[in-house]
């Protein structure tokens, strides 16, 4: 039941954010970004989110296998994890600076949708803290929607 509430609230917040962006002449860009993060966290709690996470793991394994073959170490998976973590950190910084400067376009909004999946690839405590922070933001944003819908 909890996952249905999360995806329901995330879907409502995502639709409202998209309507504000498209029909509001790109008004409230920061609110739209926060709404898209809420939507993305809601989707991550579903089977689609699991498939996306499996895709990230598969790419990680392929990069590790390729680099392992090149370096003559067949069981090497660390380089894939390191590359994903670096890409995730770059994505977080890019979206964060765009959020601060209000330079928000479709590329930044796409990066915002990928943010929860990217942060989940960062290993260790930093990844756990980042993922927990996004889940907290999403639950705070989704709480009024849950209360209004009676979910």
FITORFI-714404 format. One record per residue (C-alpha): x, y, z; chain. Coordinates in steps of 0.02 Angstrom, whole numbers, plus 32768, in hexadecimal, padded with zeros to 4 digits. Each point is the difference from the previous one (the first is absolute). Layout:
((X Y Z) 'A');
...
# end
This chain:
((8000 8000 8000) 'A');
((808E 8078 8028) 'A');
((8049 7FEF 7F50) 'A');
((7F57 8029 7FB2) 'A');
((7FF5 809E 8067) 'A');
((80B0 8031 7FCE) 'A');
((7FE3 7FE6 7F46) 'A');
((7F53 8050 8008) 'A');
((8040 809B 8057) 'A');
((8099 8006 7F91) 'A');
((7F94 7FF1 7F65) 'A');
((7F8D 808D 8038) 'A');
((8093 8071 802C) 'A');
((8054 7FD6 7F5A) 'A');
((7F65 8028 7F9B) 'A');
((7FE7 80A4 805D) 'A');
((80B8 802D 7FE4) 'A');
((7FF3 7FDA 7F46) 'A');
((7F61 8069 7FF2) 'A');
((8052 8092 805B) 'A');
((8097 7FF4 7F8C) 'A');
((7FA4 7FED 7F5A) 'A');
((7F62 8065 801D) 'A');
((804A 807E 8078) 'A');
((8082 803C 7F82) 'A');
((808E 7FAD 8062) 'A');
((7FCE 8053 80A3) 'A');
((8045 7FCB 80A9) 'A');
((8096 7F9F 7FBC) 'A');
((8041 7FCE 80AC) 'A');
((7F58 7FBD 8036) 'A');
((7FF4 7F9E 7F5F) 'A');
((80AB 7FB2 8020) 'A');
((7FCE 7FCD 80B1) 'A');
((7F5E 7FB9 7FBC) 'A');
((805E 7F9A 7F7E) 'A');
((8074 7FBA 8086) 'A');
((7F65 7FCD 8062) 'A');
((7FB8 7FAD 7F65) 'A');
((80A3 7FA5 7FDD) 'A');
((800E 7FC1 80B4) 'A');
((7F4D 7FC2 7FF3) 'A');
((8026 7FA3 7F5F) 'A');
((809D 7FB6 8050) 'A');
((7F8F 7FA6 807D) 'A');
((7FAA 7FA0 7F74) 'A');
((8033 7F72 7F8D) 'A');
((8037 8080 7F7E) 'A');
((807C 8046 807E) 'A');
((8040 7F51 801F) 'A');
((8019 7FE7 7F46) 'A');
((805E 80A4 7FF3) 'A');
((806F 7FCE 8092) 'A');
((8020 7F57 7FAF) 'A');
((8031 805C 7F61) 'A');
((807D 8069 8061) 'A');
((8047 7F62 804F) 'A');
((800C 7FAB 7F56) 'A');
((805F 8093 7FB4) 'A');
((8071 8002 8099) 'A');
((8026 7F46 7FE7) 'A');
((8021 8019 7F46) 'A');
((8077 8092 801D) 'A');
((8059 7F9C 8087) 'A');
((800D 7F68 7F8E) 'A');
((8042 8067 7F6F) 'A');
((8081 8058 806C) 'A');
((8029 7F5B 8056) 'A');
((8025 7FB0 7F57) 'A');
((806A 8095 7FCE) 'A');
((8061 7FFC 80A4) 'A');
((8008 7F41 8001) 'A');
((7F97 7FF0 809F) 'A');
((7F5D 7FA6 7FD5) 'A');
((7FA0 8020 80A2) 'A');
((801B 80BC 8006) 'A');
((7F5F 8060 8023) 'A');
((8046 8094 8061) 'A');
((8023 806F 7F67) 'A');
((7F4A 7FFA 7FCD) 'A');
((7FCA 8034 80AD) 'A');
((8081 808B 8003) 'A');
((7FC8 8041 7F55) 'A');
((7F48 7FFF 8035) 'A');
((802B 8058 80A3) 'A');
((8062 8087 7FA5) 'A');
((7F72 8017 7F83) 'A');
((7F84 800B 8091) 'A');
((8067 8083 805A) 'A');
((8010 8066 7F60) 'A');
((7F43 7FF2 7FE5) 'A');
((7FDC 8037 80B3) 'A');
((8073 8097 7FEF) 'A');
((7FB9 802F 7F55) 'A');
((7F4B 7FF6 803C) 'A');
((802D 8059 80A2) 'A');
((8053 8093 7FA8) 'A');
((7F6F 800D 7F86) 'A');
((7F88 8000 8094) 'A');
((8063 808B 8054) 'A');
((8010 806C 7F63) 'A');
((7F50 7FDA 7FBE) 'A');
((8049 7FCD 7F58) 'A');
((7F84 7F74 7FE4) 'A');
((7FD9 7FB3 7F58) 'A');
((7FCC 7F56 7FC0) 'A');
((80AE 7FB6 8018) 'A');
((8003 8033 80B7) 'A');
((7F51 7FBC 8019) 'A');
((8037 7F5A 7FB2) 'A');
((8095 7FFE 8075) 'A');
((7F8B 8022 8091) 'A');
((7F9A 7F66 7FD2) 'A');
((809F 7F96 8001) 'A');
((803F 8047 80A5) 'A');
((7FBD 7F78 8076) 'A');
((8045 7F74 7F93) 'A');
((80A8 8057 7FEF) 'A');
((8011 801E 80BB) 'A');
((7FD6 7F4A 8023) 'A');
((809C 7FCE 7F9E) 'A');
((8075 8060 8074) 'A');
((804A 7F7D 8074) 'A');
((800E 800E 80BC) 'A');
((7FBD 807E 807C) 'A');
((7FFE 8091 7F85) 'A');
((7F87 7FA4 7F8D) 'A');
((7F92 7FCB 8091) 'A');
((7FF9 80B1 8044) 'A');
((7FD9 8049 7F55) 'A');
((7F78 7F80 7FE0) 'A');
((7FB7 801D 80AD) 'A');
((7FFF 80BC 7FE2) 'A');
((7FA1 7FEC 7F5C) 'A');
((7F83 7F8B 8052) 'A');
((7FE6 807D 808D) 'A');
((7FE3 808F 7F86) 'A');
((7F87 7F94 7F9C) 'A');
((7F9F 7FCC 809B) 'A');
((7FF1 80B5 803B) 'A');
((7FC2 8038 7F55) 'A');
((7F8A 7F6A 7FEE) 'A');
((7FB6 800D 80AF) 'A');
((7F7D 8088 7FD5) 'A');
((7FCD 7F9E 7F65) 'A');
((7FEA 7F62 8069) 'A');
((7F97 8061 807D) 'A');
((7F94 8051 7F79) 'A');
((7FE1 7F5C 7FA6) 'A');
((7FE3 7FA1 80A1) 'A');
((807F 7F7A 7FD5) 'A');
# end
